[in-house]
Amino acid sequence: MTRPTIVILGAGLGGAIAAYDIRRTLGAQARIVMVSKGDIFHFTPSNPWVAVNWRKREAIEVSLPEVMKRKGVEFINVGASGIRPADKVVDLTDGRVIVYDYLVIATGPELAFDEIPGLGPDGHTVSICHVDHAVEAAGAFDRFLENPGPIVVGAVQGASCFGPAYEFAMILDTELRRRKLRDKVPMTFVTSEPYIGHLGLDGVGDTKGLLESEMRQRHIKWITNARVTGVDAGLMHVEEVNDDGTVKTVHDLPFTWSMMLPAFRGVEAVRGVEGLTNPRGFILVDKHQRNPTWPDIFALGVCIAIPPTGPTPVPVGVPKTGFMIESMVSAISANLKQILKGEAPSFEASWNAICLADFGDGGVAFMAQPQIPPRNINWSASGRWVHAAKIAFEGYFLRKVRKGQAEPLYEKLALDLIGAHKVRRVSTPASTPETLP
């Protein structure tokens, strides 16, 4: 009997661990093929460190072909140009086609810099969304240090990943203070969130109070309900919006250096496929991570469609954290096993959120179970221990990818974090930026 072919589209955080977990769950029952336009895994949460030269890109990269070969996963280092669900075909950019029995989409997002004139690495702001961008940002930061001036950091309308923006603002503050340049650098945080600490989740625990306090102590001004209308060289144009959507104030913010997170959309290969995506190109899935129109297609991670927590004056997306992604992977693997046995899928992902936001000399951690309120767990805390925890977790996760391990880590991290905080292990000395491993 011919083994079914399971194609995984994307080799990022979600795609890589999906390959490992599906192989572990199904054993030799299926042929597993990974399609990716690049053969290097990057640990995206470390990009803020790369952008200030606390990390070199090589330290957060894993070459995938060899590890996938060891795991019995065929690796195709060619991007997808399109999907034809009716034919169960993935079209590749080199003209080849891959026929699948089941497709797992884990592409991550396309970065929509073009939606705002002048935004992004091809415009006038830098990015930490991809390691290539972070490396470019590091070069720009070195040049900035020679002639420092105002900095603008934040996330534009439609963004759905706010934690890295806060993290990066605080890391910049830490690095500039270490260099004794902070007094020369006015800093403004610009965000589409309705309040500081909203995070696309309507806050978690006291993230509003914790993050506002951090920003006040670090002399970082902020503008919320912000809509960026355009970016010129050294000048960002921002509309501050009232709760009813009317324009309250127009800001023209001068900057010498700026990092703004963009809005996301689905990648070109899937956008516009009838029944597969929403208008932004994100994959529609049911509670079993399957597309309702094409049930042989599963999806996970940032590429899936999740409605916002509620209306906001400026569009705010919902983050898909590593905790959620691992849970989606586990559900997909278990459901595929049931389907191959002729059973109906029954496993559902637990959409919980956990985040370690490192500030270089401390940080904020939060956990939401479930991610969308009301919640059973609504917890946040801050301290120097968060910085140490982020370093430890980076090493742990990279080892997992290098070894092809499939066990979930975020849930263990969540339990360890809360347990450690409850027994007041909050005095763990944080490594300084110079001693980041």
N, C-alpha and C positions, 0 to 999 in steps of 0.2 A: 504494500500500500504506500502511495506517495505521501511523504510528509508535507503538511501544510507549510506555506512560506509566510513568515511574519516579517514585514518590512518596518523598520524603525526609521523615521525621517527626522534627522537631527541628532547631534552628538554632544550636546551641552550637558548641563547638570541633570536635566530630566532624561534625555535620550541615553546617556551613558549608563546611568543606574537602571534604566528600564531594560537595557540589553542584558545586564548582569542578572537582574531579578527574574526576567522572563526565562532566561536560560536555566537558572537555578530551579524555578518552579516547574518548568516543562521538561527539563532534562533533554533527552534526544528525540522527543516527540515532534519537534518542529525544526525547520530550517529558519534561521534568524539572519536577516540581512540588515545592516545599518547603512544608510545613505547620508552622506555629509559632504558639504562643499569644502570642509577643512578636516585635517586629520589630527588636530591638536585640541585637547580639552584644556580649557582655562577655568580656573576657580574665580569666577566673577566677583564674589564678595571681597576679594583682595585687591581689586582694581583701584580703590581709593589710595591704598598704600603705594601701588605702582606709580600713581600720578604725582606723588611727592617724593619719589625715589627712596621709599622705605622698603621697597621690594623691586627686584628685577623680574621681568616677565618669565624668565626661565624657571624661576622658583615656584611659579604657580601653574606650570604647564605639564601636561602628560601627553606623550605620543600614544595614540590609540590603536593603530593597526596591529601592533604586536600583542597588546593585552587582549584585544578582541579576538585575535587568532587563538590565543590560549583558551579563551572562553568558548570557542566554537562559533563565533559570530563572524559572518562574512562582512568585510568592510569595503565600501565603495566610496572612494574619495572624489565624488562628483556631486554637484548640487542638483536639486530637482528644479525643473522648469514648469511642471504642472502635474495635476492629478486628474485622472479620469475614473471616477468611482464606478460608473456603469460598466466599465471594462476591467476594473480592478487593476489599473495600471498607473505606475509613476513614471512620468517622462523625465529623463535626465538632460542636463544642459549639453552633453556631448552627443545627443541624438539617440542614445540607447533608451530602452524601456525596461522596467522591472515589473513583472506581474506578481501580484500578492494575493494571498487568501485573506490575510488580515493586515491592516495598516495601523501603525501607532505613530501619531503625529506629535513630535516634541521639538518643533523648530525654534521655539522661542519667538520673539517679536521682530518685526522690522521697525527700525528707529525712524520716526516721522519728523526728522529735522526740517524737511522741505515745507512743512505746514506753516512755519513762521519764517518770514524773510530774515536772512542773516544768522539763523540759529545753526549751531553745530560746527564740527571740525572743518567743514567746507565754507563756513561763514566766519563768525567772529567770536564764537564761544567754544570751549573745549568740552569733552565728554569723558565719562568714566564707565560707559555702558559696555564697552568692549576693550579687551586688553590692548588692541592696536591704538584705540583712542587714548587710553590711559598713558601709553608710552609717549604719544604726541603731546599729551597734557603735561607730562613730566618735563619734556624739553621746553615747552612754553613757560612752565613754572620756573625753571632755571633762569630763563631770560627775564622773567618778571622780577626775580630776586635782585637782579642788577639795577633795576629802576622801579621799586615798588610803588604802588598806588592803590586806588580803591578796588575792591573785589565784590562781585555779585555772584551769589551761589543760590541754587534752588531748583524748582521743578515747574514746568510750564503747564498750562491748561491741558487736561486730558492725560497727564502723567499718571502712572499707577504704581510707582515704586519710589516712595518718599524717603524711606530710611537712609539710603545711600546719600541723599542730598544733605540731610542733617549730619550724618557721619562725616561727610567730606568737609562741611563748613567747620566742624569742631577740629578735625585733623589739621586743616589749614591754620586755624588759630593756634593749635599746639605747636606746629612746626615754626610758625612765624615768631611765637614767643621764645622758642628755643634759640632762634637765630637773632633774637633781640631786635626784630623788625616790626613787631605787632603795632607799635605806636605810629608807624608810617602807613598803616593799611586800614582805612575805614572799610567795614564789611557789612553788606546788606543781604539778608536772606529773603528771596522772592518765591512765593509758593501759591499755587492755585487752591490750596486747602482753605477751608473756612476759618480755621484757627490752628495755631501752632500745636503740633502733636496729634492732629487728626489722622494722618498717615494713610488716608483712604479707608480707614476702619472705624471712623467716628471715635477715635481715641482708644487706647488700651490702658486700663488702670489709670494712673495719673500721668500719662505721657504729656498731657498739656502742661501741667505744672512742672514736671521734671525738665522738659525741653525749654520752656520759657525761662526757667531759672538758670539753666546752663547758658542760654543766649544772653541773658542780662549780665551774668557774671563775666562772660567773654566779650561784652560790648559789641554784640552783633545785633544790629537793627533788623526789623522784619516788616514785610508787607504781605498780608494774607488776602484771600479773595482776589488774587492777582491774575491778570490776563496779559501776557506778553504779546504785543502787536507787531514788534519788529526789533531787529538788532542791527545797529550800524557799528562801524569801527569805533570802539570806545564809548558807545552810548546805547543803553537798553531802554526801549519804550514800553511802559507798563501802565495798564489801566487797573486801578483799584476799584472793585465793584461793591456796591451795596448788596444787602441781602435780597433785594427785589430784582437784582440783575442790572440796575442802572449804574452808570459810571459815577463813582464818588470823587475820585481824584486821578489825574494823569501824572505819572512820574516819568521823568527823563533821567535815568540813572547813569552817571559816568562810571566807567570802569577801565582799569588797566588789564584786568584778567578776570575771566568769568567761566563758570561751569554751570550749565543748566541741563537738567534731565529732560528729555523730550517726551512727547506722547508716543505711545506704541500703536502699531496696527499689525494685522496678520501679514505674513510674508507673501510675496507676489505669487508663488506657486499654488497657493490655496485660495487667494482672494477671488471672489466672484463665482466660485463653484456652487451651483444651485443646491440648496439644502444643507450645505456643509458649514457655511460661515454666516456670521452676522454682517451688517454693513461695513464694519471696521476690519473685516477679514479674520476675526477670531473664530475658532472652531466651536460649534454648538455641540454640547454633550449632555447626556442624561445623568442620572445619579450613579450609573455604572461606568461612567466615562466613555460611553458610546455615543456616536452621532445618531440622532433619531431617524434621519433619512437614510443614512448608509450605515447600518449596524455592524458592518465588518470593519469600520473605521473607529479607532479609539484616539483620544488625545489627552495630553497632560501638560501641566506647566503654564508658562506665561502665554502660550498661544491659545488657550481656551477662553471662552466668553464667560464672564462673571458679571452680573448686574451690580451697579454701585450700591452702597449701603443706604443711600437715600439721596434726595435732591440737594444740590449745593449750588450757590450762585454762579460758580465757575466749575466746569466739568472736572471731576476728580475720579480717577479709576481705582480699582481694587487691586492690591498687590497679591501676587501668588508666591508665597515664601517657600523655602526649601522644605519645611515641615509638610506643607500641603502637597508639594510635588512628590515627596517620598510616599505619602499616603496614596496619592493617585497611582503611582507606579505599582504599589502593592495590590491595589484593587484591580488594576488592569491585568496583572499577572494571574491573580486568582480567578478572575472572570474568564480569561482565555483558557485556563485549565478546565473550568467547568464546561465551556463551549466545546472544547475538543472531546470531552466525555459525553457530549450530547445533552448536557444539562443547560438550563437557563441561568444566565449570570445573576449572582445575588450579592456580590460584594460592593460596598460603597466606600469611597474615600472619606476620611474624617478631615474636614476642611478646617484645620486649626492653624494658628500662626505663631511662629516664634522668631524673634529677631535679636541679634547681638549687634548693637550699633556702637562701634569703637570710636572713641574720641582721641586716641593717642595717649592720653594720660588718665583715662577713665572710660566711662560709657554708660549707655542705658540698655537694659534688656527688657523685653516684654513678651508675654505669652497670652494668647486669646484662644479659648476653647468654648464654642467654635469661633471661627474668625469673625462672623457677622453677629452683632449683638441681637438679643440678650445672650449672655454667656454663662457657662458654668465656671470657667476660670477667667478672670480679668485682672491680670497681674503685671506689674512693672516695677523695676527697681534700678538703681544706679550705683555706681561705685568703680573704684580702680580695678576690681576683680573682673569687670566686663572686658577690659582690654586684654587681660591674661587669658580669659576664656576664649576670646576670638582667636588669639594666636594658637592656642591648643587645638581649637576646632578646625582651623585651617589645615594644620598638619595631619590631623586625624582623617579629614575628608580626602585630602590628596593621597594619603596612603591607601584609602579605600578604593579610589579610582585606579591607582597604579596596580593594585593587587586584584582588581576585578571583584571586589567584595560587594555583596548585595544586601547585607543586613541594614535595616533602617538605623540612622544615627540621630536624626533630629528629635525623635521622641525620647530617646535616652538622654540627649542633651537637655531637653525640657525638664525631665524629672530630676536630673542632677542639679540643674540651675536652681530650681525651686527648693530642692532639699538643701543645697548649700546655703542659700539665702536664709532659710528658716533656722539653720543652726549657726547663722551669723559668721560664715566663712567669708566675710566681705573685706578682710584686711589683707587678702592676697596681694603681694607687691606686684605692681604692673611693670612690665618691661618698658624701658624708655625707647623712643623711636630709634636711637642708635643701636640698640641691642635686639631689635626685632629679628627673630630667627629666619 
